[in-house]
């Protein structure tokens, strides 16, 4: 909720732009990963300890589809 409150502040324009850019980078990384593997990263229950949504970041990074400059902050 804190992040949402910050986006409502008067100085939130830069934060909103940063968040949109981060989402664009992740979209591009996911699309490239799909194009390369014909599937999205698997973080299903059967692949513990990789069965959490946050694991998509290192999966995309290891695949070379997520630029090092990408931020998980939004």
Secondary structure, DSSP 8 states (H G I E B T S, - for coil): -HHHHHHTSTTHHHHHHHHHHHHHHHHHHHHHHHHHHSS-----GGGTTS-STTHHHHHHHHHT-S-TT-----
